[in-house]
Amino acid sequence: MAKKAARSGAKTMSNKPLRDPRASVGAAPLARGGCLVALELGAEWPGGSSLSLELEQSERRVIVQLEGEAPVAFAERVASGLDALFGRGVELRTLALGCNERTDATADEARRSLLGLALGAMARRNEGQVVLTASPRSGARLRSYLELLSAASRREWHSAGLTVSVDYGREAAPPEKAAPRARVA
């Protein structure tokens, strides 16, 4: 059609600008937020989590711990991809770490290492959050451990504008039992 218009002498016109006139030349695209969900082996995602809206409005990536993968190896694998998981213009803003019931020294070391590296990456922008998640049915030992880990990390990284919290979601309401029906003869 363009050839036909050129032969006839007609000019092709478009209402679309070639580029946005408000955009400055060479300006970097606006950064969008990325949410990384890292699930330890055996972790349950909390239903009714406060992260639902964050997940809907973010670029998301999910990494799961492989069967037989040590907690430290999983933390190192997640940490090694923090900068490369998202495309250009998307920066890590949220790490949701789905925690299993382990509270031993190996699991603690892995979680602390991952939190430190993720928060360090977010500190460059003075913006970000880590949310430690667990099932609403989690045991008291795990809940106590996660609250202490969250508080310690929050104290350490608060001055950088970062937050660390715990989310257990909400226990799903049990299904209502249907009222028995009377049989009519």
C-alpha positions in Angstrom: 0.0 0.0 0.0 2.9 2.3 0.7 4.2 1.7 -2.8 0.8 2.5 -4.3 0.7 5.7 -2.3 4.2 6.7 -3.4 3.3 6.1 -7.1 0.2 8.2 -6.8 2.0 11.0 -5.1 -0.2 10.8 -2.0 1.4 11.3 1.3 0.9 8.7 4.1 0.1 10.3 7.4 -0.2 8.9 10.8 -1.6 10.3 14.0 0.8 8.3 16.1 4.0 10.2 17.2 7.2 8.4 16.5 8.1 8.7 20.2 6.6 10.2 23.3 7.4 13.9 23.1 7.5 14.1 26.9 10.3 11.4 27.1 13.7 12.8 27.4 16.3 11.4 25.0 18.4 8.7 26.7 16.3 8.5 29.8 16.1 5.1 31.5 12.7 3.5 31.7 10.9 3.8 35.0 11.7 0.9 37.3 8.9 -1.4 38.2 8.8 -3.5 41.3 9.7 -7.2 41.3 8.5 -9.8 43.8 10.5 -12.9 44.3 8.8 -15.8 46.1 11.3 -18.3 47.4 9.8 -21.5 48.9 11.7 -23.8 51.0 11.0 -27.5 50.6 7.9 -28.4 52.6 6.8 -24.8 53.1 3.2 -24.0 52.7 2.0 -20.7 51.1 -0.3 -19.0 53.6 -3.8 -18.6 52.3 -5.2 -15.2 52.6 -1.8 -13.6 52.8 -1.4 -9.9 52.9 1.0 -10.3 49.9 -1.9 -11.0 47.5 -2.1 -7.4 46.3 1.7 -7.1 46.1 1.8 -10.2 43.9 -0.9 -9.0 41.6 0.8 -5.6 41.0 4.4 -6.9 40.6 6.5 -8.8 38.2 6.8 -12.1 39.9 9.3 -14.9 40.0 9.0 -18.1 42.0 12.0 -20.3 43.1 11.5 -23.5 45.0 14.0 -25.6 46.9 14.7 -28.8 45.1 14.4 -32.3 46.7 17.7 -33.1 48.3 19.0 -29.5 48.0 20.6 -28.3 51.3 19.1 -25.1 52.8 22.5 -23.3 52.4 22.7 -24.3 48.7 19.1 -23.1 48.1 19.9 -19.8 49.7 23.0 -19.4 47.6 21.0 -20.3 44.4 18.4 -17.7 45.2 20.9 -15.0 46.2 23.0 -15.6 43.1 20.1 -14.7 40.9 18.8 -11.7 42.7 20.0 -9.2 40.1 19.3 -11.4 37.0 15.9 -12.7 37.8 14.0 -9.7 36.4 14.3 -8.0 33.1 15.6 -4.5 32.5 13.7 -1.8 34.4 12.4 -4.2 37.0 14.1 -4.1 40.4 13.6 -6.5 43.4 11.3 -4.8 45.8 9.9 -7.7 47.7 11.2 -11.1 48.8 8.6 -13.5 50.2 10.4 -16.4 51.8 8.1 -19.3 52.4 9.5 -21.1 55.4 9.2 -24.7 56.4 9.2 -25.9 60.0 12.9 -26.3 60.3 14.6 -24.1 63.0 17.9 -25.8 63.3 21.3 -24.1 62.9 21.6 -25.0 59.2 18.2 -23.6 58.3 18.9 -20.5 60.4 22.2 -19.9 58.7 20.6 -20.2 55.2 17.7 -17.8 56.0 20.0 -15.2 57.6 22.3 -15.3 54.7 19.5 -15.0 52.1 17.9 -12.1 54.1 21.2 -10.3 54.4 21.9 -10.5 50.7 18.4 -9.6 49.6 18.2 -6.7 51.9 21.6 -5.5 50.9 20.5 -5.5 47.2 17.4 -3.5 48.2 19.3 -1.1 50.4 21.0 0.5 47.3 17.6 2.0 46.5 16.5 2.5 50.2 13.3 0.7 49.4 12.1 -2.9 49.8 10.7 -5.5 52.0 11.2 -9.1 53.1 8.2 -11.1 54.3 8.8 -14.4 56.0 5.8 -16.6 55.4 4.5 -19.7 57.0 1.3 -21.7 57.2 -1.3 -20.5 59.7 -1.0 -24.0 61.2 2.7 -23.5 62.0 4.0 -24.6 65.3 4.8 -22.3 68.2 8.6 -23.0 67.8 8.6 -21.8 64.2 6.4 -18.8 65.0 8.7 -17.7 67.8 11.8 -18.2 65.6 10.4 -16.2 62.7 9.3 -13.4 65.0 12.8 -13.2 66.4 14.5 -13.4 63.0 12.1 -10.7 61.7 12.8 -8.4 64.6 16.6 -8.7 64.4 16.6 -8.1 60.6 14.2 -5.2 61.0 16.5 -3.5 63.6 19.5 -4.0 61.4 18.0 -2.7 58.1 15.5 -0.1 59.3 17.8 2.8 58.8 18.1 1.8 55.1 14.3 2.2 54.7 13.6 -1.5 54.5 11.0 -3.6 56.3 11.0 -7.2 57.5 7.8 -8.8 58.6 6.1 -12.2 59.1 2.9 -13.3 57.5 0.9 -16.5 58.5 -2.1 -15.7 56.3 -5.5 -16.8 57.5 -6.7 -20.3 58.3 -9.4 -21.2 55.8 -12.8 -21.4 57.3 -14.1 -24.9 57.6 -16.8 -25.7 55.1 -20.3 -25.5 56.6 -22.0 -28.8 57.1 -25.3 -29.1 55.3 -28.3 -29.4 57.5 -29.8 -32.9 57.4 -32.8 -33.2 55.2 -35.9 -34.9 56.4 -37.2 -37.6 54.1 -40.8 -37.4 53.2 -42.6 -40.7 52.5 
